[in-house]
Amino acid sequence: MTQPDFDGGKMVFLPPEAKSLVTVTNQTVARVLNSQFKTQRVDIDVEAAEPSLVVVAQTYYHDWRVYVDDQPAQLLRANYAFQAFQVSGGGIMCGWFMKTGCFYSARRSRFAWW
């Protein structure tokens, strides 16, 4: 990451403990179609040709929870400070939110590309 040729749009550094949680090993093609950042909540729609990592330049904090197509997913620390999570191929809805106090919920509708 300290090298002048480092491209954060093509490469991500994950902590060693994430190795067993991630199946993506090579650069993939994915794009964010829509994103909404709100107080304590983020919703994005992702199109990925194959399983991919989504990296968000938002400070990693352990109380964030991520859901991919309504299923809990593992939130990873990326590039030492940011957030990342893995998505499968196809059209994917992702939502993550900040857990506050003893109550939290997140729900997004599943959709498919056709």
N, C-alpha and C positions, 0 to 999 in steps of 0.2 A: 504494500500500500504506500510505501514511502518512495517508490521508484517513479520517475517522471512519466514513464509509459503506462502506469497503472490506469485502467479504464474501468471505473465502477459500474458502467453500463453493460460490461461483458464479463466481469469477474467478481466473485464475492468471497470474502473470507469468513468462515464459520468457526466456532470453537470446536475443539476436538470431540467434546461430548455430543455434538450434533451429528457425527458421522453415522451413527446407527439409525438416525431419524430421517435421513435424506437419501433418496435413491437417484437423484439427478447428479450426473457426473460430468456432463459436457454442456457447452453452450446450446441453448434452445431458442426457439422463436416464440415469443409471447408478447402480448401488448395489452395495455390497460385501455378499455373502451370508455369507461366512465368512472369518475371518482367523486365522492362527497365526503368532505372532512367537516365534522361537527364537534361540538364540545363532548369529549369523552367517547366519541364514536367515529368510525371510518367505514364507509361502504365503497367497494370497488367492483367493477365487472371486468373480468380478465378473459382474453381469448388466448389459448395456448395450443400449439400444434401437438405437443406431447408434454409429459410431466415436466414442470418448470419451477424454479424458485422465484417468488415475488419478493423483491427487496424494496422497502419503503424508507425513505430518508426522514424517518421520525425516530426520536430518541427511544431506545429500548427501555422498557420498564416492566418489571415482573408481573404487575397487576393487569396488564393488557391480556385479553382473551381473544382468540381468533377462531372464526368458523368459516369453513369452506363448504359450500353447498349444504348448509345447515348442519354440518358435522364438525365437532370440535377438532381443531388442528393444533399442531405444536408451533408456538411462536418461538422463533430463534433469534439470537443476537447475531447481527450481520455487520461485518466491517467494524467490529468493536463497539459500535454505538447505535446502529440502526436496527430495524425490525425486518424479519424475513419469515416466509412460510412457503411450504411446497403446495402446488396445485397439480391436479391431474390434467390431461389434455381435454380440449373442447371448450365450451363456453362455461365459465365458472362465475358464480357470485360469491364474493368474500365480504365478510363483515367482521370487524373487531371493535372491541369496546373496552373501556376502562372499568374494572371491577371497583366499586366504591362501597364501603361499609359492608353490610352482610347481605345486600340484595343486588342482584344483577341479572340481566336477561338480554338476549340478542336473538333476532329472528329475521331471516331473509327468505324470500321465496326462491325455490329452485326453478331454473329455466334451462332450455336447451336451444342450441342453434339449429336452424334448419334452412 
